[in-house]
Amino acid sequence: MNRVYIGVGSNVGDRLRYLQHAVQLLRESADIHVRRVSSVYETEPVGVTDQGWFLNAVLDIETQLSPDILLERTQSIERALHKHITRRWGPRTIDLDILLYGNRQLKTTTLEIPHPRLRQRAFVLVPLLELDPTFSLPDGTALSACIPPLVGREQVRLWASPAVLA
């Protein structure tokens, strides 16, 4: 089994319901085991700021799916939940990103692991560190070392306990 962390986010419509539905669809997959979920955080948008705030969380899963097949599965869930991107970093009903896949480092035309902007996004680092405060990237960088440069750059506030996604 491979240990994988997936970021989930939504800033359109019933944001919490989209997160819950995405987690439910992952749980219904016979080849994915959702081990734990982080708290839900409300976060200001990054990049394109003229849009609603996001709800974000991180899922800790186990799977035997390859990274490419897992990407197909997450994209299928996004389609099922009507994800339509009108502009890069724009509003979305749901976003599922493979953040980390064990200690793998991978770069293809469709997928990069670890996620290329992981170190620069407090909305991902905060819930990921909640799940494992001692976590390090495959290159040995402690994730906690990535937080100080982000302090004051983007707001991330606790919104709900992990129980709302359980």
KOLKOL-418252 format. One record per residue (C-alpha): y, z, x. Coordinates in pm, whole numbers, padded with zeros to 5 digits, always signed. Layout:
BEGIN
YZX...
***
This chain:
BEGIN
+00000+00000+00000+00353-00074+00111+00642+00167+00055+00944-00020-00079+01291+00086-00190+01464-00115-00461+01829-00080-00560+01913-00127-00928+02259-00171-01075+02440-00276-01392+02801-00300-01505+02777-00496-01830+02700-00369-02179+02476-00064-02211+02446-00011-01836+02200+00278-01860+01974+00091-02101+01955-00204-01859+01854+00031-01576+01596+00201-01797+01452-00130-01912+01424-00258-01552+01240+00059-01446+01012+00029-01750+00926-00333-01666+00846-00236-01306+00625+00049-01431+00440-00192-01660+00341-00406-01360-00018-00324-01266+00053-00394-00899+00367-00177-00871+00370+00202-00873+00711+00365-00922+00681+00684-00719+01029+00830-00762+01375+00742-00888+01707+00870-00762+01983+01010-00975+02209+00756-01141+02550+00713-00980+02862+00555-01121+03025+00342-00855+03335+00132-00827+03279-00240-00775+03281-00372-00419+03412-00715-00326+03530-00826-00670+03720-00526-00804+03849-00663-01136+03538-00566-01329+03375-00259-01479+03219+00019-01273+02848+00005-01201+02563+00241-01265+02336+00239-00959+02009+00403-00857+01732+00353-00603+01361+00334-00679+01085+00436-00439+00781+00220-00516+00441+00135-00371+00293-00211-00397+00046-00445-00236+00262-00744-00329+00405-00941-00040+00784-00933-00003+00815-01287-00144+00599-01213-00449+00786-00887-00507+01113-01082-00494+00975-01322-00756+00878-01024-00972+01222-00861-00947+01394-01191-01023+01168-01236-01325+01281-00895-01452+01644-00993-01394+01592-01309-01598+01422-01111-01875+01728-00885-01887+01965-01183-01905+02123-01165-01561+02382-01439-01533+02606-01447-01228+02936-01621-01287+03072-01537-00941+02947-01370-00624+02955-00991-00659+03071-01036-01018+02961-00858-01336+02591-00843-01417+02360-00693-01675+02110-00601-01403+02065-00643-01032+01746-00556-00844+01759-00571-00466+01474-00510-00224+01643-00277+00022+01357-00180+00250+00994-00285+00269+00814-00035+00490+00927-00090+00848+00934-00466+00808+01218-00681+00926+01223-01021+00761+01471-01303+00729+01395-01615+00528+01613-01850+00327+01557-01636+00015+01509-01281+00141+01635-01051+00414+01482-00709+00476+01636-00462+00535+01897-00576+00287+02178-00730+00495+02456-00512+00349+02257-00190+00320+02453-00009+00592+02787-00100+00431+02722+00006+00072+02762+00371-00022+02636+00289-00373+02295+00223-00214+02302+00470+00075+02384+00776-00136+02088+00741-00377+01857+00632-00094+01947+00940+00110+01893+01153-00201+01531+01034-00203+01488+01087+00173+01772+01254+00370+01594+01187+00701+01533+00818+00642+01580+00576+00932+01598+00199+00934+01328-00003+01113+01557-00027+01418+01574+00355+01436+01925+00396+01292+01948+00710+01079+02083+00615+00737+02290+00934+00733+02486+00793+01030+02597+00501+00812+02778+00723+00558+03078+00860+00757+03245+00519+00808+03224+00459+00431+03390+00785+00323+03700+00703+00125+03623+00330+00102+03428+00333-00225+03378+00593-00493+03025+00705-00574+02990+00984-00825+02684+01145-00976+02644+01025-01333+02298+01142-01452+01981+01306-01323+01670+01106-01234+01520+01216-01567+01717+00945-01753+01511+00680-01570+01180+00864-01585
***
